[in-house]
């Protein structure tokens, strides 16, 4: 299995530029995080240029794509990049792949068939199943993740989804949910930071909204900017100790690894909060 060396990593989202994320990744390597998950948004990343830069600049940490969009990058291009980097960095490279959401591409059709075809073509190009992880929310894709990849990387999910996903995946498969956090013990201030990262775009995307509705939230919870209950679950907040306890709830629910997205007003604040969490998590 790909070497994700401990239970917590950092999700580095593309609202920060690549230079900033590289700095955060280097710091994460020194702090003891097990992986950095490089968010891609809707961009083409098949050349794995940022991944290569981060791998070259770190010593032990796993570097994962989160995610390569199957509608944007061809599997043969991704496979060529994978082999180039795997030859040098081995199991430190993890390919997160997925179909994104319908609103992101004009030609979005039959997402399940697209995933199967993409994985088939990665197989044909020699990318091993254990070197890739599938973005998965619903049961059908979670089952496919268990059959065809190292496991699943669900995004924007509470710990209740993690428990459900573990039951679907079964034992021995990597389950690595993403979890947003804000280190601020003023609930109103923390929600003000976190809510925009949930509302835009995710509460306007039907696959995320439908998943939340399947896991105990109501139409009122997902309306507008999201209820306080929803935001508090999707963006854990409080003291470092409170947030660390909340992150461990995913592990208690069956996660092998949690991709922690630290939100703050600046990269410098995020770096400091990443450090504070590391002191409690490792």
SESEGU-203883 format. One record per residue (C-alpha): residue number from 1; x, y, z. Coordinates in Angstrom, 1 decimal. Example, Ala and Ser with C-alpha at 12.3 -4.5 7.8 and 13.67 -1.06 7.14 Angstrom:
residues 2
+-----+--------+--------+--------+
| num |      x |      y |      z |
+-----+--------+--------+--------+
|   1 |   12.3 |   -4.5 |    7.8 |
|   2 |   13.7 |   -1.1 |    7.1 |
+-----+--------+--------+--------+
//
This chain:
residues 282
+-----+--------+--------+--------+
| num |      x |      y |      z |
+-----+--------+--------+--------+
|   1 |    0.0 |    0.0 |    0.0 |
|   2 |    1.1 |    3.6 |   -0.6 |
|   3 |    3.0 |    4.8 |    2.4 |
|   4 |    0.7 |    7.2 |    4.3 |
|   5 |    2.7 |    7.0 |    7.4 |
|   6 |    0.2 |    8.2 |   10.1 |
|   7 |   -3.4 |    9.1 |   10.7 |
|   8 |   -3.3 |   12.8 |    9.8 |
|   9 |   -2.2 |   14.9 |    6.8 |
|  10 |   -2.9 |   18.3 |    5.4 |
|  11 |   -5.2 |   19.2 |    2.6 |
|  12 |   -3.7 |   22.1 |    0.8 |
|  13 |   -6.5 |   23.8 |   -1.3 |
|  14 |   -5.9 |   25.7 |   -4.5 |
|  15 |   -7.2 |   29.0 |   -3.0 |
|  16 |   -3.6 |   29.4 |   -2.0 |
|  17 |   -1.0 |   29.6 |   -4.8 |
|  18 |    1.4 |   26.9 |   -5.6 |
|  19 |    4.4 |   28.6 |   -3.9 |
|  20 |    2.5 |   28.9 |   -0.7 |
|  21 |    1.3 |   25.3 |   -0.8 |
|  22 |    4.8 |   24.1 |   -1.4 |
|  23 |    6.0 |   26.0 |    1.7 |
|  24 |    3.2 |   24.5 |    3.7 |
|  25 |    4.1 |   21.0 |    2.4 |
|  26 |    7.7 |   21.4 |    3.4 |
|  27 |    6.7 |   22.5 |    6.8 |
|  28 |    4.2 |   19.6 |    7.1 |
|  29 |    7.0 |   17.2 |    6.3 |
|  30 |    9.1 |   18.6 |    9.2 |
|  31 |    6.1 |   18.6 |   11.5 |
|  32 |    5.3 |   14.9 |   11.1 |
|  33 |    2.2 |   14.9 |    9.0 |
|  34 |    1.7 |   11.7 |    7.0 |
|  35 |    0.6 |   13.2 |    3.7 |
|  36 |   -0.2 |   16.4 |    1.9 |
|  37 |   -3.2 |   16.4 |   -0.4 |
|  38 |   -2.8 |   18.9 |   -3.2 |
|  39 |   -6.2 |   20.2 |   -4.2 |
|  40 |   -6.5 |   20.8 |   -7.9 |
|  41 |   -9.9 |   22.6 |   -8.3 |
|  42 |  -10.9 |   22.3 |  -12.0 |
|  43 |   -7.3 |   22.6 |  -13.3 |
|  44 |   -5.4 |   20.3 |  -15.6 |
|  45 |   -2.7 |   18.6 |  -13.5 |
|  46 |   -1.8 |   15.6 |  -15.6 |
|  47 |    1.8 |   16.6 |  -15.8 |
|  48 |    2.0 |   16.4 |  -12.0 |
|  49 |    4.3 |   19.4 |  -12.0 |
|  50 |    3.4 |   20.7 |   -8.6 |
|  51 |    3.5 |   17.1 |   -7.2 |
|  52 |    7.0 |   16.7 |   -8.6 |
|  53 |    8.1 |   20.0 |   -7.1 |
|  54 |    6.8 |   19.0 |   -3.7 |
|  55 |    8.2 |   15.5 |   -3.8 |
|  56 |   11.6 |   17.0 |   -4.7 |
|  57 |   11.4 |   19.5 |   -1.8 |
|  58 |   10.4 |   17.0 |    0.9 |
|  59 |   12.0 |   13.9 |    2.4 |
|  60 |    9.4 |   11.4 |    3.7 |
|  61 |    5.8 |   12.7 |    3.3 |
|  62 |    3.3 |   11.2 |    0.9 |
|  63 |    2.1 |   13.6 |   -1.8 |
|  64 |   -1.4 |   13.0 |   -3.1 |
|  65 |   -3.4 |   14.6 |   -5.8 |
|  66 |   -6.9 |   15.7 |   -4.6 |
|  67 |   -8.1 |   15.1 |   -7.3 |
|  68 |   -7.1 |   14.6 |  -10.9 |
|  69 |  -10.4 |   15.3 |  -12.7 |
|  70 |  -11.2 |   12.5 |  -15.1 |
|  71 |  -13.0 |   14.9 |  -17.4 |
|  72 |   -9.9 |   17.1 |  -17.7 |
|  73 |   -6.8 |   14.9 |  -17.8 |
|  74 |   -6.4 |   11.9 |  -20.0 |
|  75 |   -5.4 |    8.7 |  -18.1 |
|  76 |   -2.5 |    8.0 |  -20.5 |
|  77 |   -1.0 |   11.4 |  -19.7 |
|  78 |   -1.4 |   10.9 |  -16.0 |
|  79 |    0.1 |    7.4 |  -16.3 |
|  80 |    3.2 |    8.7 |  -18.1 |
|  81 |    3.7 |   11.3 |  -15.3 |
|  82 |    3.1 |    8.7 |  -12.6 |
|  83 |    5.7 |    6.4 |  -14.0 |
|  84 |    8.2 |    9.2 |  -14.2 |
|  85 |    7.8 |   10.1 |  -10.6 |
|  86 |    7.2 |    6.6 |   -9.2 |
|  87 |   10.6 |    5.5 |  -10.5 |
|  88 |   12.2 |    8.2 |   -8.4 |
|  89 |    9.9 |    8.6 |   -5.4 |
|  90 |    8.2 |    5.2 |   -5.1 |
|  91 |    5.3 |    4.9 |   -2.7 |
|  92 |    5.5 |    8.6 |   -1.6 |
|  93 |    3.2 |    9.3 |   -4.6 |
|  94 |   -0.5 |    8.7 |   -4.4 |
|  95 |   -2.9 |    9.5 |   -7.3 |
|  96 |   -6.2 |   10.8 |   -6.1 |
|  97 |   -8.6 |   10.6 |   -9.1 |
|  98 |  -12.3 |   11.3 |   -9.6 |
|  99 |  -15.1 |   12.7 |  -11.7 |
| 100 |  -15.6 |   15.9 |   -9.8 |
| 101 |  -19.1 |   17.2 |  -10.1 |
| 102 |  -21.6 |   17.7 |  -13.0 |
| 103 |  -21.5 |   21.5 |  -12.9 |
| 104 |  -17.8 |   21.6 |  -13.6 |
| 105 |  -17.8 |   20.2 |  -17.2 |
| 106 |  -20.2 |   20.7 |  -20.1 |
| 107 |  -19.7 |   17.1 |  -21.4 |
| 108 |  -20.5 |   15.4 |  -18.0 |
| 109 |  -22.2 |   12.2 |  -18.8 |
| 110 |  -22.6 |    8.8 |  -17.0 |
| 111 |  -20.0 |    9.4 |  -14.3 |
| 112 |  -19.8 |    5.8 |  -13.1 |
| 113 |  -19.0 |    4.6 |  -16.7 |
| 114 |  -16.4 |    7.3 |  -16.9 |
| 115 |  -14.7 |    6.1 |  -13.7 |
| 116 |  -14.7 |    2.5 |  -14.8 |
| 117 |  -13.2 |    3.4 |  -18.2 |
| 118 |  -10.6 |    5.7 |  -16.7 |
| 119 |   -9.5 |    3.0 |  -14.2 |
| 120 |   -9.4 |    0.5 |  -17.1 |
| 121 |   -7.1 |    2.7 |  -19.0 |
| 122 |   -4.9 |    3.3 |  -16.0 |
| 123 |   -4.6 |   -0.5 |  -15.6 |
| 124 |   -3.6 |   -0.8 |  -19.3 |
| 125 |   -1.0 |    1.9 |  -18.8 |
| 126 |    0.5 |    0.0 |  -15.8 |
| 127 |   -0.6 |    2.2 |  -12.9 |
| 128 |   -1.1 |   -0.2 |  -10.0 |
| 129 |   -4.4 |   -0.1 |   -8.1 |
| 130 |   -2.5 |    0.5 |   -4.8 |
| 131 |   -1.0 |    3.7 |   -6.2 |
| 132 |   -4.4 |    5.4 |   -6.7 |
| 133 |   -7.3 |    6.4 |   -4.5 |
| 134 |  -10.8 |    7.3 |   -5.7 |
| 135 |  -12.9 |   10.4 |   -4.7 |
| 136 |  -16.0 |    8.7 |   -3.5 |
| 137 |  -19.2 |    9.8 |   -1.7 |
| 138 |  -22.0 |    7.4 |   -2.6 |
| 139 |  -22.2 |    3.7 |   -2.0 |
| 140 |  -21.7 |    2.6 |   -5.6 |
| 141 |  -18.5 |    4.5 |   -6.1 |
| 142 |  -17.2 |    3.5 |   -2.6 |
| 143 |  -17.7 |   -0.1 |   -3.6 |
| 144 |  -15.7 |    0.6 |   -6.8 |
| 145 |  -13.0 |    2.2 |   -4.8 |
| 146 |  -12.7 |   -0.9 |   -2.8 |
| 147 |  -12.5 |   -3.1 |   -5.9 |
| 148 |  -10.2 |   -1.1 |   -8.1 |
| 149 |   -8.1 |    1.2 |   -6.0 |
| 150 |   -6.3 |    1.6 |   -2.7 |
| 151 |   -9.4 |    3.1 |   -1.1 |
| 152 |  -11.5 |    6.3 |   -0.9 |
| 153 |  -10.9 |   10.0 |   -0.4 |
| 154 |  -14.3 |   11.5 |    0.5 |
| 155 |  -14.5 |   15.3 |    0.6 |
| 156 |  -16.7 |   17.5 |    2.7 |
| 157 |  -18.1 |   14.8 |    5.0 |
| 158 |  -18.9 |   14.5 |    8.7 |
| 159 |  -17.7 |   11.6 |   10.8 |
| 160 |  -21.0 |    9.8 |   10.3 |
| 161 |  -20.2 |    9.5 |    6.6 |
| 162 |  -16.8 |    8.1 |    7.6 |
| 163 |  -18.5 |    5.3 |    9.6 |
| 164 |  -20.8 |    4.5 |    6.7 |
| 165 |  -17.9 |    4.5 |    4.2 |
| 166 |  -15.8 |    2.1 |    6.3 |
| 167 |  -18.7 |   -0.3 |    6.3 |
| 168 |  -18.9 |   -0.1 |    2.5 |
| 169 |  -15.2 |   -0.3 |    1.9 |
| 170 |  -14.5 |   -3.1 |    4.3 |
| 171 |  -11.3 |   -3.8 |    6.1 |
| 172 |   -7.9 |   -3.3 |    4.5 |
| 173 |   -8.8 |   -0.3 |    2.3 |
| 174 |   -7.5 |    3.2 |    2.9 |
| 175 |  -10.2 |    5.6 |    4.0 |
| 176 |   -9.0 |    9.2 |    4.0 |
| 177 |  -11.7 |   11.8 |    4.4 |
| 178 |  -11.1 |   15.5 |    4.2 |
| 179 |  -12.0 |   17.7 |    7.2 |
| 180 |  -12.0 |   21.5 |    7.4 |
| 181 |  -11.0 |   23.2 |   10.6 |
| 182 |  -10.7 |   26.7 |   12.1 |
| 183 |   -8.7 |   27.3 |   15.3 |
| 184 |  -10.9 |   29.9 |   16.9 |
| 185 |  -12.9 |   29.4 |   20.1 |
| 186 |  -15.4 |   32.1 |   19.1 |
| 187 |  -18.1 |   30.2 |   17.3 |
| 188 |  -19.4 |   33.2 |   15.3 |
| 189 |  -15.9 |   34.2 |   14.2 |
| 190 |  -15.0 |   30.6 |   13.2 |
| 191 |  -18.2 |   30.2 |   11.2 |
| 192 |  -17.6 |   33.5 |    9.4 |
| 193 |  -14.2 |   32.0 |    8.3 |
| 194 |  -15.5 |   28.5 |    7.5 |
| 195 |  -18.9 |   29.1 |    6.0 |
| 196 |  -17.7 |   30.6 |    2.6 |
| 197 |  -15.6 |   27.5 |    2.0 |
| 198 |  -18.7 |   25.3 |    2.3 |
| 199 |  -21.2 |   27.5 |    0.6 |
| 200 |  -19.2 |   28.2 |   -2.5 |
| 201 |  -19.3 |   26.1 |   -4.4 |
| 202 |  -20.3 |   23.0 |   -2.5 |
| 203 |  -23.9 |   23.9 |   -1.4 |
| 204 |  -24.6 |   24.6 |   -5.0 |
| 205 |  -23.4 |   21.2 |   -6.3 |
| 206 |  -25.9 |   18.5 |   -6.3 |
| 207 |  -23.6 |   15.6 |   -5.6 |
| 208 |  -22.4 |   17.1 |   -2.3 |
| 209 |  -25.8 |   18.3 |   -1.3 |
| 210 |  -27.4 |   15.0 |   -2.0 |
| 211 |  -24.7 |   13.2 |    0.0 |
| 212 |  -25.3 |   15.5 |    3.0 |
| 213 |  -29.1 |   14.9 |    2.7 |
| 214 |  -28.4 |   11.1 |    2.8 |
| 215 |  -26.4 |   11.5 |    6.0 |
| 216 |  -28.8 |   13.2 |    8.4 |
| 217 |  -29.0 |   16.8 |    7.2 |
| 218 |  -32.2 |   18.5 |    6.1 |
| 219 |  -33.1 |   20.8 |    3.2 |
| 220 |  -33.0 |   23.7 |    5.7 |
| 221 |  -29.4 |   22.7 |    6.7 |
| 222 |  -28.2 |   22.9 |    3.2 |
| 223 |  -30.1 |   26.1 |    2.2 |
| 224 |  -28.3 |   29.4 |    1.7 |
| 225 |  -25.0 |   29.4 |    3.5 |
| 226 |  -25.8 |   26.3 |    5.5 |
| 227 |  -27.1 |   26.0 |    9.0 |
| 228 |  -24.9 |   26.5 |   12.0 |
| 229 |  -25.2 |   22.7 |   12.7 |
| 230 |  -24.0 |   21.9 |    9.2 |
| 231 |  -21.1 |   24.3 |    9.3 |
| 232 |  -20.0 |   23.2 |   12.8 |
| 233 |  -19.8 |   19.6 |   11.5 |
| 234 |  -18.1 |   20.4 |    8.2 |
| 235 |  -15.7 |   23.0 |    9.7 |
| 236 |  -14.6 |   21.9 |   13.1 |
| 237 |  -13.7 |   24.9 |   15.3 |
| 238 |  -12.5 |   25.7 |   18.8 |
| 239 |   -9.3 |   25.5 |   20.7 |
| 240 |   -6.5 |   23.3 |   19.2 |
| 241 |   -7.4 |   20.6 |   21.8 |
| 242 |  -11.1 |   20.7 |   20.8 |
| 243 |  -10.3 |   20.5 |   17.1 |
| 244 |   -7.8 |   17.7 |   17.6 |
| 245 |  -10.5 |   15.7 |   19.5 |
| 246 |  -12.9 |   16.3 |   16.6 |
| 247 |  -10.4 |   15.1 |   14.1 |
| 248 |   -9.9 |   11.9 |   16.0 |
| 249 |  -13.7 |   11.3 |   15.7 |
| 250 |  -13.0 |   10.3 |   12.1 |
| 251 |  -10.4 |    7.8 |   13.2 |
| 252 |  -12.8 |    6.4 |   15.8 |
| 253 |  -15.4 |    6.1 |   13.0 |
| 254 |  -13.0 |    4.0 |   10.8 |
| 255 |  -10.7 |    6.4 |    9.0 |
| 256 |   -7.1 |    5.4 |    8.5 |
| 257 |   -6.1 |    8.9 |    7.7 |
| 258 |   -7.7 |   12.4 |    7.9 |
| 259 |   -6.8 |   15.1 |    5.4 |
| 260 |   -7.0 |   18.2 |    7.5 |
| 261 |   -7.8 |   21.5 |    5.7 |
| 262 |   -6.8 |   24.3 |    8.1 |
| 263 |   -8.6 |   27.6 |    7.2 |
| 264 |   -7.4 |   30.9 |    8.3 |
| 265 |   -7.1 |   34.6 |    7.3 |
| 266 |   -3.6 |   34.2 |    5.9 |
| 267 |   -1.0 |   31.5 |    5.0 |
| 268 |    1.0 |   32.6 |    8.0 |
| 269 |   -1.9 |   32.0 |   10.4 |
| 270 |   -2.6 |   28.7 |    8.7 |
| 271 |    1.0 |   27.6 |    9.1 |
| 272 |    0.9 |   28.4 |   12.8 |
| 273 |   -2.3 |   26.5 |   13.3 |
| 274 |   -1.0 |   23.5 |   11.4 |
| 275 |    2.0 |   23.6 |   13.8 |
| 276 |   -0.3 |   23.8 |   16.9 |
| 277 |   -2.3 |   20.8 |   15.7 |
| 278 |    0.8 |   18.8 |   14.9 |
| 279 |    1.9 |   19.2 |   18.6 |
| 280 |   -1.4 |   17.5 |   19.7 |
| 281 |   -1.8 |   14.9 |   17.0 |
| 282 |    1.7 |   13.4 |   16.9 |
+-----+--------+--------+--------+
//
